[in-house]
Amino acid sequence: QVELVQSGGGLVQPGGSLRLSCAASGTDISMYTLGWERQAPEKQREVVARINDGGITNYADSVEGRCTTSRNNAENTLYLQMNNLNSEGAALYLCKAETCVGGVFDARGWGEGSQVTVSS
């Protein structure tokens, strides 16, 4: 099990930016695929972004162009930069560490969640 600790959520005005961080403790996450999911009230949980061990990223269509995920393996940390946030970006964001074998993802650890609120 990979222990992940999140930080960086909070209140942001529409059009604003926010960066979430997800730090691993006790495990070298360099070989894991890392990702972000979000859960908004009355909406399906959504995979927002992933970044594999080679640094290749992919994003949900809903956040393409607004979000950038990156990783710093030396710091054992994952980031999610969110720009031009609107009400659709308001959600609980969870980071995760996964293995991927044969195209099948297996979650090995989750962060505790970071609440993002978008309001003026």
Contacts in CASP RR format, 6 or more apart in sequence:
PFRMAT RR
TARGET T0000
AUTHOR 0000-0000-0000
METHOD contacts of the structure
MODEL  1
QVELVQSGGGLVQPGGSLRLSCAASGTDISMYTLGWERQAPEKQREVVAR
INDGGITNYADSVEGRCTTSRNNAENTLYLQMNNLNSEGAALYLCKAETC
VGGVFDARGWGEGSQVTVSS
1 108 0 8 1.000
1 109 0 8 1.000
2 24 0 8 1.000
2 27 0 8 1.000
2 29 0 8 1.000
2 32 0 8 1.000
2 97 0 8 1.000
2 108 0 8 1.000
2 109 0 8 1.000
3 24 0 8 1.000
3 25 0 8 1.000
3 26 0 8 1.000
3 27 0 8 1.000
3 109 0 8 1.000
4 22 0 8 1.000
4 23 0 8 1.000
4 24 0 8 1.000
4 25 0 8 1.000
4 78 0 8 1.000
4 95 0 8 1.000
4 96 0 8 1.000
4 97 0 8 1.000
4 109 0 8 1.000
4 110 0 8 1.000
4 111 0 8 1.000
4 112 0 8 1.000
5 22 0 8 1.000
5 23 0 8 1.000
5 24 0 8 1.000
5 25 0 8 1.000
5 111 0 8 1.000
5 112 0 8 1.000
6 20 0 8 1.000
6 21 0 8 1.000
6 22 0 8 1.000
6 23 0 8 1.000
6 93 0 8 1.000
6 94 0 8 1.000
6 95 0 8 1.000
6 111 0 8 1.000
6 112 0 8 1.000
6 113 0 8 1.000
6 114 0 8 1.000
7 20 0 8 1.000
7 21 0 8 1.000
7 23 0 8 1.000
7 114 0 8 1.000
8 18 0 8 1.000
8 19 0 8 1.000
8 20 0 8 1.000
8 21 0 8 1.000
8 114 0 8 1.000
9 18 0 8 1.000
9 20 0 8 1.000
9 93 0 8 1.000
9 114 0 8 1.000
9 115 0 8 1.000
9 116 0 8 1.000
10 18 0 8 1.000
10 114 0 8 1.000
10 115 0 8 1.000
10 116 0 8 1.000
10 117 0 8 1.000
11 117 0 8 1.000
11 118 0 8 1.000
11 119 0 8 1.000
12 18 0 8 1.000
12 85 0 8 1.000
12 116 0 8 1.000
12 117 0 8 1.000
12 118 0 8 1.000
13 118 0 8 1.000
13 119 0 8 1.000
13 120 0 8 1.000
14 85 0 8 1.000
14 86 0 8 1.000
14 87 0 8 1.000
14 118 0 8 1.000
14 119 0 8 1.000
14 120 0 8 1.000
15 83 0 8 1.000
15 84 0 8 1.000
15 85 0 8 1.000
15 86 0 8 1.000
15 118 0 8 1.000
16 83 0 8 1.000
16 84 0 8 1.000
16 85 0 8 1.000
17 81 0 8 1.000
17 82 0 8 1.000
17 83 0 8 1.000
17 84 0 8 1.000
17 85 0 8 1.000
18 81 0 8 1.000
18 82 0 8 1.000
18 85 0 8 1.000
18 116 0 8 1.000
19 79 0 8 1.000
19 80 0 8 1.000
19 81 0 8 1.000
19 82 0 8 1.000
20 36 0 8 1.000
20 79 0 8 1.000
20 80 0 8 1.000
20 82 0 8 1.000
20 93 0 8 1.000
20 95 0 8 1.000
20 114 0 8 1.000
20 116 0 8 1.000
21 77 0 8 1.000
21 78 0 8 1.000
21 79 0 8 1.000
22 34 0 8 1.000
22 36 0 8 1.000
22 77 0 8 1.000
22 78 0 8 1.000
22 79 0 8 1.000
22 80 0 8 1.000
22 95 0 8 1.000
22 111 0 8 1.000
23 75 0 8 1.000
23 76 0 8 1.000
23 77 0 8 1.000
23 78 0 8 1.000
24 76 0 8 1.000
24 77 0 8 1.000
24 78 0 8 1.000
24 97 0 8 1.000
25 76 0 8 1.000
26 76 0 8 1.000
27 76 0 8 1.000
27 97 0 8 1.000
28 73 0 8 1.000
28 76 0 8 1.000
29 71 0 8 1.000
29 73 0 8 1.000
29 76 0 8 1.000
29 78 0 8 1.000
29 97 0 8 1.000
30 53 0 8 1.000
30 73 0 8 1.000
30 76 0 8 1.000
31 53 0 8 1.000
32 53 0 8 1.000
32 97 0 8 1.000
32 98 0 8 1.000
32 99 0 8 1.000
32 108 0 8 1.000
33 50 0 8 1.000
33 51 0 8 1.000
33 52 0 8 1.000
33 53 0 8 1.000
33 97 0 8 1.000
33 98 0 8 1.000
33 99 0 8 1.000
33 100 0 8 1.000
33 105 0 8 1.000
34 50 0 8 1.000
34 51 0 8 1.000
34 69 0 8 1.000
34 71 0 8 1.000
34 78 0 8 1.000
34 95 0 8 1.000
34 96 0 8 1.000
34 97 0 8 1.000
34 98 0 8 1.000
35 47 0 8 1.000
35 48 0 8 1.000
35 49 0 8 1.000
35 50 0 8 1.000
35 51 0 8 1.000
35 69 0 8 1.000
35 78 0 8 1.000
35 95 0 8 1.000
35 96 0 8 1.000
35 97 0 8 1.000
35 98 0 8 1.000
36 47 0 8 1.000
36 48 0 8 1.000
36 49 0 8 1.000
36 50 0 8 1.000
36 69 0 8 1.000
36 78 0 8 1.000
36 80 0 8 1.000
36 93 0 8 1.000
36 94 0 8 1.000
36 95 0 8 1.000
36 96 0 8 1.000
37 45 0 8 1.000
37 46 0 8 1.000
37 47 0 8 1.000
37 48 0 8 1.000
37 93 0 8 1.000
37 94 0 8 1.000
37 96 0 8 1.000
38 45 0 8 1.000
38 46 0 8 1.000
38 48 0 8 1.000
38 89 0 8 1.000
38 91 0 8 1.000
38 92 0 8 1.000
38 93 0 8 1.000
38 94 0 8 1.000
38 116 0 8 1.000
39 45 0 8 1.000
39 46 0 8 1.000
39 91 0 8 1.000
39 92 0 8 1.000
39 94 0 8 1.000
40 46 0 8 1.000
40 88 0 8 1.000
40 89 0 8 1.000
40 90 0 8 1.000
40 91 0 8 1.000
40 92 0 8 1.000
43 91 0 8 1.000
46 60 0 8 1.000
46 62 0 8 1.000
47 60 0 8 1.000
48 59 0 8 1.000
48 60 0 8 1.000
48 62 0 8 1.000
48 63 0 8 1.000
48 67 0 8 1.000
48 69 0 8 1.000
48 80 0 8 1.000
48 93 0 8 1.000
49 57 0 8 1.000
49 58 0 8 1.000
49 59 0 8 1.000
49 60 0 8 1.000
49 63 0 8 1.000
49 67 0 8 1.000
49 69 0 8 1.000
49 80 0 8 1.000
50 57 0 8 1.000
50 58 0 8 1.000
50 69 0 8 1.000
50 98 0 8 1.000
51 57 0 8 1.000
51 69 0 8 1.000
51 70 0 8 1.000
51 71 0 8 1.000
51 78 0 8 1.000
52 100 0 8 1.000
55 71 0 8 1.000
57 68 0 8 1.000
57 69 0 8 1.000
57 70 0 8 1.000
59 65 0 8 1.000
59 67 0 8 1.000
59 69 0 8 1.000
62 88 0 8 1.000
63 82 0 8 1.000
63 89 0 8 1.000
65 83 0 8 1.000
66 82 0 8 1.000
66 83 0 8 1.000
66 84 0 8 1.000
66 85 0 8 1.000
67 80 0 8 1.000
67 81 0 8 1.000
67 82 0 8 1.000
67 83 0 8 1.000
68 80 0 8 1.000
68 81 0 8 1.000
68 83 0 8 1.000
69 78 0 8 1.000
69 79 0 8 1.000
69 80 0 8 1.000
69 81 0 8 1.000
70 78 0 8 1.000
70 79 0 8 1.000
70 81 0 8 1.000
71 77 0 8 1.000
71 78 0 8 1.000
71 79 0 8 1.000
72 79 0 8 1.000
78 95 0 8 1.000
80 93 0 8 1.000
80 95 0 8 1.000
82 89 0 8 1.000
82 116 0 8 1.000
85 116 0 8 1.000
85 118 0 8 1.000
86 118 0 8 1.000
87 118 0 8 1.000
89 116 0 8 1.000
89 118 0 8 1.000
90 116 0 8 1.000
90 117 0 8 1.000
90 118 0 8 1.000
90 119 0 8 1.000
91 116 0 8 1.000
92 113 0 8 1.000
92 114 0 8 1.000
92 115 0 8 1.000
92 116 0 8 1.000
93 113 0 8 1.000
93 114 0 8 1.000
93 115 0 8 1.000
93 116 0 8 1.000
94 110 0 8 1.000
94 111 0 8 1.000
94 112 0 8 1.000
94 113 0 8 1.000
94 114 0 8 1.000
95 110 0 8 1.000
95 111 0 8 1.000
95 113 0 8 1.000
96 107 0 8 1.000
96 109 0 8 1.000
96 110 0 8 1.000
96 111 0 8 1.000
97 107 0 8 1.000
97 108 0 8 1.000
97 109 0 8 1.000
98 105 0 8 1.000
98 106 0 8 1.000
98 107 0 8 1.000
98 108 0 8 1.000
99 105 0 8 1.000
99 106 0 8 1.000
99 108 0 8 1.000
100 106 0 8 1.000
END
